[in-house]
């Protein structure tokens, strides 16, 4: 972030950071937040946001975490209301908050990655594949509901995969090309490879060329050969294995192939290709391991196929909300 942004943009970023930091921020989120907050204008905007929220919470209104996030996104409207009704009773403020809570459903359904989209340079919408042409001649194909940030310098070509899946075709150069995803790093000079991030882990597959995958602390690293894949996550860096690259990258053709994957991650992948949300009730079903192949061109059919594979109950509320349970 730079301090040449407009006041409105900085306020929006402050609201997004406030929402994230009052949820379950990751280690990377906390580091990025501290970097963002070092700029005085950002720190002042965040402090104002916190102060407004504190004044709202003293009104005696009890909110769920989702409602709290929704209200935080509209703090400026609340502040404007407070200026107009500075001498009003707490009840009038409560009515304003209740009205804002009505917007929480839309935010939860349509903008679940608001903070990441503030950070991203390129975002593929749900159900969309997007090709990004980088300044060095390299290309990135983003899967549906995926996002990256890009920093190109004379010393390093740096990409961060913020969410989703991306396939990289890297132009050969003496300048290293580095991709950070989850808690790992892929470093190349010229190659084609695929990275996918899920809640459980990240997976890197090499189509051609040579690729080094490592953990940030340097505790482990592997060199992939074409046709090999490696996973990494909280358990560290895995062992390279031979894969069918055409299956691993089948998402580029609208097909999703998965092997021994958590059902929650499978449904999350389907969700990225449709509007609205898919909710799983119960950790037992979320952690169930499944394998299969689905076409994502018709996500309703994909959900029906997943239900047949995993054997769960499913209830649809219109076209934008799906509830699954044991």
Secondary structure, 3 states (H helix, E strand, C coil): CCCCCCHHHHHHHHHHHHHHHCCCCCHHHHHHHHHHHCCHHHHHHHHHHHHHHHHHHCCCCCCCHHHHHHHHHCHHHHHHHHHHCCCCCHHHHHHHHHHHHCCHHHHHHHCCCHHHHHHCCEEECCCCCEEEECCCCCEEEECCCEEEEEEECCCEEEEEEEECEEEEECCCCCCEEEEEECCEEEEECCEEEEEEECCCEEEEEEEEECEEEEECCCCCEEEECCCEEEEEECCEECCCEECCHHHHCHHHHCEEEEEEEEHHHHHHHHHCCCCCEEEEECHHHHCCEEEEEEECCCHHHHHHHHHHHHCCEEEEECCCEEEEEC
